[in-house]
Amino acid sequence: MYPRKLTRSVISNPDFPVAVTPKGKIRGLYEEDMYIFRGIRYAVAERFHEPRPVEAWEGSKEAIIYGPVSMEMHTPIAHDEYNVPHYHYIQDEDCQYLNVWTKHINEDAKRPVMVWIHGGGYATGSSIELYAYDGHELAEFGDVVVVSLNHRLNCIGYLDLSAYGEEYRYSGNLGQMDILEALRWIRDNIAAFGGDPGNVTIMGQSGGGGKVNCLLQTPSAKGLFHRAVIQSGLFKGEKDMLPETARKLTAEVLEKLGIAPENVKEIEKIPYYKLARAAQEAQSELSYREHMHIMFAPVKDDDFFMGGGLNNSFIEEHKNVPVLVGSVLGEFDQNYNQVYAPGSKNDWDDAQVDALIRKVYKDRADAVIEAMKQAYPKQKLVDCLYVNKATRAASRDYARKRAEEGCAPAWNWMFNLECPLNSGTIPWHNAEEAYMFHNANYLEASYIPGVSERLQDQMTGAWVAFAADGDPNCAGNPVWPAVTEDNGACMIFDRETRLAYHHDDALMEALPERGVMDNNDRRPVTRFGGGPRQSI
Amino acid sequence: MYPRKLTRSVISNPDFPVAVTPKGKIRGLYEEDMYIFRGIRYAVAERFHEPRPVEAWEGSKEAIIYGPVSMEMHTPIAHDEYNVPHYHYIQDEDCQYLNVWTKHINEDAKRPVMVWIHGGGYATGSSIELYAYDGHELAEFGDVVVVSLNHRLNCIGYLDLSAYGEEYRYSGNLGQMDILEALRWIRDNIAAFGGDPGNVTIMGQSGGGGKVNCLLQTPSAKGLFHRAVIQSGLFKGEKDMLPETARKLTAEVLEKLGIAPENVKEIEKIPYYKLARAAQEAQSELSYREHMHIMFAPVKDDDFFMGGGLNNSFIEEHKNVPVLVGSVLGEFDQNYNQVYAPGSKNDWDDAQVDALIRKVYKDRADAVIEAMKQAYPKQKLVDCLYVNKATRAASRDYARKRAEEGCAPAWNWMFNLECPLNSGTIPWHNAEEAYMFHNANYLEASYIPGVSERLQDQMTGAWVAFAADGDPNCAGNPVWPAVTEDNGACMIFDRETRLAYHHDDALMEALPERGVMDNNDRRPVTRFGGGPRQSI
């Protein structure tokens, strides 16, 4: 994705490298011992309709330029470019493209396939949104086939028009259907890229983890994947989008657009930005009226999607899928450290830290301090200000729930490495991606010489081992037992990676409930005005 | 700009690195022995009004995230991402930001300052649009201070409202005024970044070269720069934007917006996308009516801007500025080689090549073949299909015209390296940037082991030597005489860099006149629909 310092010429010639797929030839590029294919179209779709596989073609298609990514409803804001460098790319509703990194383009290779499903809620992001997503190092380190994909998002991917006609029956889950179509493409084509269609791991972070959670609860996805990874994708207190809410939201959008139910087809032709504007207003006004945070998301229709795994029974179809589920110590609770006071947290003196903890945690302060020392005895006490509860507790509980319901093994982890920015910063939402993609050396806010090399070997090693045979245990890491109904096992990836049991139960208990992003008040979210670019 | 493989932790702490400027402290980052400051605001401006310097501030401003780039009127199209990788970034009208790469943050260093002015006509682009623009390697190689800047573009930067009120007197040149304000910021602040405000080189490619051409013809820029580099920025047959045309264009925009002259202030508040839509329509309709290609561009008002140097006398104020001016063998005439036939040009046989040359050049074919052999005896004959005349002839003539008018020396160059894509591709518009920024190792379509290292040392070496003392001669290159009225001297940067005299006069004579982009018919320009995103 990003230019790396090259040692050899990159080859992209008419006859090499070419992958021969069942529907036609695809020409990619060969770079530093890696075959890379960018922007392979995996489906076509009309707005609000289900994706269809591509037709066969003559000659060779070029796949050396990324395909466009989904339209987004909002103008992005560059508030976290340093911690989480983005690759902002060209948007289009026509966005069903995927990318492949592989060391083989012959059918005999049969390497494990690791499929990255991007985050950004169900509203933003892409297969190439973050520099951390570049698949070259992961494919190199693990000798695996890495695939990343775009799909429809927000009001294009999750607007439930099912009340207005049978042709829209699944329109509330089109974003998910795109992903399924990509997984079918992988099943039918990945052998030509050296992959084993019988060994596919889906993985995603944040919204991408949420999508994995949903795919695990999607009966028709059966057989399309074999292991699943959820990274910071589960949140305590989050709720499924119910059909009645989805339909209210849709009705609000149609009303704002002035489209009567009998003229619903007009919504297929309306310019995206008009649609997005109406969708935004509908989201925020309905949220206000219903006293809940309503966003476009997969609809629990109990047909295509059976509701998320935290709140519903796990479905039989995917009980045999092993899961790797975890979170990051800080997540949203800070991006920088100056939320509470100027300067670096590591320079604050004991009295200042104590005062801040008491100010933030009030009558829970003593319990938090005690539990923090117990959970993380080698950690600075000040860090308790940044511990995220919503994601950590949800990940832990999800793994245990899978054990309780008799599913295949689930492993639980945390990523706790303090990063160098600002003389020391607790890991933020997205921070672990640099490590499981083996890209820590490329990311300014993440890299610590000596430490990063070992830790990314440990994390990428575990992810690759899990993709290979459904068990993350591998050389170089402590022994890692699956979560049982009562063992509370968790691998803590840090400067000293360790396996712990029930290490932060008391801390989770002591910390107050709060919204996922409540502490995140330093974000200059209005800097560029927010809202869609065209404020018409 | 792009993540490089790091060998040390990047530092950005509250107290380091901090540059102390006259108006306040600026905190950047320290990466691999380089100080980097991203997104320093150099001015503030209201729409259609002149930029003002920033006010002084207390404490330390952060400069670790790029500032937003100018709004663009069109959705970009990913047709050339492989040859010319882009960094698409967040757009805002509030875009007066610059970036600095330097090895010193003390006043004593006084290094030459090299200021990059981006291309994209006067309509698109940014300081960080292309990966090739990353200043780290150039600053490292040359121990110079590299600055790159954003400024207002298109209908925000060059809409001439001067007929509607004195406050808009210079609004047709606001994009240029932003650049001048950035140069004033450099004059007043660059010492704090180790730069010498008395030794500033402005350089730009394509539209950026055009802007340099304009700055050389801007009397009020006197003293703000001391040397100038124009890369593929001059085109045979291009014309100045005259005040009467600019005013016609503005009247057309106002009419489309339904704004009467007495209500002109309304245009200051209208959403950008409505303005852009009207501006696009006005451009294309007026172009059609006037039988000429009319685009927003600096207005030759004979006050702020005296008209481009190809068509007008050089102004006294900048006759003492040495110039480095050149072009690229292929420019627009191909991005890939399949314009004329499938496969790679280097695999076509002699008969096929001969037939193609005769088809393309008709009764000029024999003369072109003869002149091609004379100009480039070691080059493949097929390459005459891709030689660009409009830019090459203009660069040559510009240098000679400076000699004729008694200006400081001008040096002329070409960049002719065949690049590896498609088994051999003639260098395209932008291809030389990888080499004068010393970034060839990072760019997939450009890098040739052994060849690139030497050639980027030669080119970056010449650029840095020129920045240091106004003469590009340096160790490792052939002796390079300035252009005189009759010597026709040109440095040809290639696998074997050589100095030639009048080498392609006959070829330029033999080639037909044609539009700058006439051969560029393989571009899938309609892939994403063209036009602005919101087609309302």
Interface residues (C-beta under 8 A of the other chain):
Chain A: Y2 P3 R4 K5 L6 T7 R8 S9 V10 I11 S12 N13 P14 L29 E31 I64 I65 Y66 P68 T75 P76 I77 A78 H79 E81 Y82 P85 Y87 H88 Y89 I90 Q91 D92 D94 Y131 P271 Y272 Y273 K274 P342 G343 S344 D347 P420 L421 N422 S423 N439 N441 Y442 L443 E444 A445 Y447 I448 P449 F528 G529 R533 Q534 S535 I536
Chain B: Y2 P3 R4 K5 L6 T7 R8 S9 V10 I11 S12 N13 P14 L29 E31 I64 I65 Y66 P68 T75 P76 I77 A78 H79 E81 Y82 P85 Y87 H88 Y89 I90 Q91 D92 D94 Y131 P271 Y272 Y273 K274 P342 G343 S344 D347 P420 L421 N422 S423 N439 N441 Y442 L443 E444 A445 Y447 I448 P449 F528 G529 R533 Q534 S535 I536
